[in-house]
Amino acid sequence: MNAKLSAAWKKRDKLRAEAAKLWAEGSKLRVEAAKLQAEGAKTEGDKLWAEGFKLQAEGDKLRVEGFKLQAEGDIIFRDAVVSEHGNIGLEWVNWNEEHRSYECHLSNGEVYGF
């Protein structure tokens, strides 16, 4: 395994872990938002509806930041591959639920994963 690509993969993995934390926090906010909106529907409370939508928007922002981190990690790895090997093929296979990511198989036979 190439040391530069291994380091880039580890950085990618770290960014994806941070992204997963943001996603989880965003999802929690969305659940809270749904509870507030449900309570608002029962009591016709516009204030609760508004607060629910505010939380939902905050949750969505966190999830977007998570997506950005995932993309940043993928770009770091891709750039390292191009730097080391030039324009070679990458194939993303074998989903890993724990890491919420695929392995990356390079067309030169190298495999990066978990």
BAKEBA-140722 format. One record per residue (C-alpha): residue in one letter; x, y, z; residue number from 1. Coordinates in steps of 0.2 Angstrom, whole numbers, plus 5000, padded with zeros to 4 digits. Example, Ala and Ser with C-alpha at 12.3 -4.5 7.8 and 13.67 -1.06 7.14 Angstrom:
REM residues 2
+------+------+------+------+-----+
| code |    X |    Y |    Z | pos |
+------+------+------+------+-----+
|    A | 5062 | 4978 | 5039 |   1 |
|    S | 5068 | 4995 | 5036 |   2 |
+------+------+------+------+-----+
***
This chain:
REM residues 114
+------+------+------+------+-----+
| code |    X |    Y |    Z | pos |
+------+------+------+------+-----+
|    M | 5000 | 5000 | 5000 |   1 |
|    N | 5006 | 5017 | 4996 |   2 |
|    A | 5010 | 5028 | 5011 |   3 |
|    K | 5003 | 5044 | 5004 |   4 |
|    L | 4987 | 5036 | 4999 |   5 |
|    S | 4985 | 5027 | 5016 |   6 |
|    A | 4987 | 5044 | 5025 |   7 |
|    A | 4974 | 5052 | 5013 |   8 |
|    W | 4963 | 5038 | 5016 |   9 |
|    K | 4964 | 5040 | 5035 |  10 |
|    K | 4961 | 5058 | 5034 |  11 |
|    R | 4946 | 5054 | 5023 |  12 |
|    D | 4940 | 5042 | 5036 |  13 |
|    K | 4942 | 5055 | 5050 |  14 |
|    L | 4932 | 5067 | 5040 |  15 |
|    R | 4918 | 5055 | 5037 |  16 |
|    A | 4917 | 5051 | 5056 |  17 |
|    E | 4915 | 5069 | 5059 |  18 |
|    A | 4902 | 5070 | 5046 |  19 |
|    A | 4892 | 5056 | 5054 |  20 |
|    K | 4892 | 5065 | 5071 |  21 |
|    L | 4885 | 5080 | 5062 |  22 |
|    W | 4872 | 5069 | 5054 |  23 |
|    A | 4867 | 5062 | 5070 |  24 |
|    E | 4866 | 5079 | 5079 |  25 |
|    G | 4855 | 5085 | 5064 |  26 |
|    S | 4844 | 5070 | 5065 |  27 |
|    K | 4841 | 5073 | 5084 |  28 |
|    L | 4836 | 5091 | 5080 |  29 |
|    R | 4824 | 5085 | 5067 |  30 |
|    V | 4816 | 5073 | 5079 |  31 |
|    E | 4814 | 5087 | 5092 |  32 |
|    A | 4807 | 5098 | 5078 |  33 |
|    A | 4794 | 5084 | 5074 |  34 |
|    K | 4789 | 5083 | 5092 |  35 |
|    L | 4786 | 5102 | 5093 |  36 |
|    Q | 4776 | 5102 | 5077 |  37 |
|    A | 4765 | 5088 | 5083 |  38 |
|    E | 4762 | 5097 | 5099 |  39 |
|    G | 4759 | 5113 | 5090 |  40 |
|    A | 4746 | 5103 | 5079 |  41 |
|    K | 4737 | 5097 | 5095 |  42 |
|    T | 4736 | 5114 | 5103 |  43 |
|    E | 4736 | 5125 | 5087 |  44 |
|    G | 4751 | 5133 | 5093 |  45 |
|    D | 4760 | 5143 | 5080 |  46 |
|    K | 4774 | 5147 | 5091 |  47 |
|    L | 4778 | 5128 | 5093 |  48 |
|    W | 4776 | 5126 | 5074 |  49 |
|    A | 4789 | 5140 | 5071 |  50 |
|    E | 4801 | 5133 | 5084 |  51 |
|    G | 4799 | 5116 | 5076 |  52 |
|    F | 4804 | 5123 | 5059 |  53 |
|    K | 4818 | 5132 | 5066 |  54 |
|    L | 4825 | 5116 | 5074 |  55 |
|    Q | 4822 | 5107 | 5057 |  56 |
|    A | 4832 | 5120 | 5048 |  57 |
|    E | 4846 | 5119 | 5061 |  58 |
|    G | 4846 | 5100 | 5059 |  59 |
|    D | 4847 | 5102 | 5040 |  60 |
|    K | 4862 | 5114 | 5041 |  61 |
|    L | 4871 | 5101 | 5051 |  62 |
|    R | 4868 | 5087 | 5039 |  63 |
|    V | 4874 | 5098 | 5025 |  64 |
|    E | 4890 | 5102 | 5034 |  65 |
|    G | 4892 | 5083 | 5036 |  66 |
|    F | 4890 | 5081 | 5017 |  67 |
|    K | 4903 | 5094 | 5014 |  68 |
|    L | 4915 | 5085 | 5025 |  69 |
|    Q | 4912 | 5068 | 5016 |  70 |
|    A | 4915 | 5077 | 5000 |  71 |
|    E | 4931 | 5085 | 5006 |  72 |
|    G | 4937 | 5068 | 5012 |  73 |
|    D | 4933 | 5060 | 4995 |  74 |
|    I | 4942 | 5075 | 4986 |  75 |
|    I | 4958 | 5073 | 4997 |  76 |
|    F | 4959 | 5054 | 4993 |  77 |
|    R | 4955 | 5057 | 4974 |  78 |
|    D | 4969 | 5070 | 4973 |  79 |
|    A | 4981 | 5059 | 4982 |  80 |
|    V | 4978 | 5045 | 4969 |  81 |
|    V | 4980 | 5057 | 4954 |  82 |
|    S | 4996 | 5064 | 4962 |  83 |
|    E | 5003 | 5046 | 4965 |  84 |
|    H | 4997 | 5037 | 4950 |  85 |
|    G | 4990 | 5049 | 4937 |  86 |
|    N | 4973 | 5046 | 4929 |  87 |
|    I | 4968 | 5028 | 4934 |  88 |
|    G | 4951 | 5020 | 4938 |  89 |
|    L | 4943 | 5020 | 4955 |  90 |
|    E | 4929 | 5009 | 4960 |  91 |
|    W | 4919 | 5011 | 4976 |  92 |
|    V | 4913 | 4993 | 4982 |  93 |
|    N | 4909 | 4983 | 4997 |  94 |
|    W | 4898 | 4995 | 5008 |  95 |
|    N | 4904 | 4995 | 5027 |  96 |
|    E | 4889 | 5001 | 5038 |  97 |
|    E | 4901 | 5004 | 5053 |  98 |
|    H | 4911 | 5017 | 5043 |  99 |
|    R | 4896 | 5022 | 5032 | 100 |
|    S | 4908 | 5021 | 5017 | 101 |
|    Y | 4914 | 5010 | 5003 | 102 |
|    E | 4931 | 5002 | 5000 | 103 |
|    C | 4940 | 5010 | 4985 | 104 |
|    H | 4948 | 4998 | 4972 | 105 |
|    L | 4961 | 5006 | 4961 | 106 |
|    S | 4963 | 4999 | 4943 | 107 |
|    N | 4981 | 4996 | 4948 | 108 |
|    G | 4976 | 4983 | 4960 | 109 |
|    E | 4978 | 4993 | 4976 | 110 |
|    V | 4963 | 4992 | 4988 | 111 |
|    Y | 4959 | 5005 | 5002 | 112 |
|    G | 4946 | 5002 | 5015 | 113 |
|    F | 4943 | 4996 | 5033 | 114 |
+------+------+------+------+-----+
***
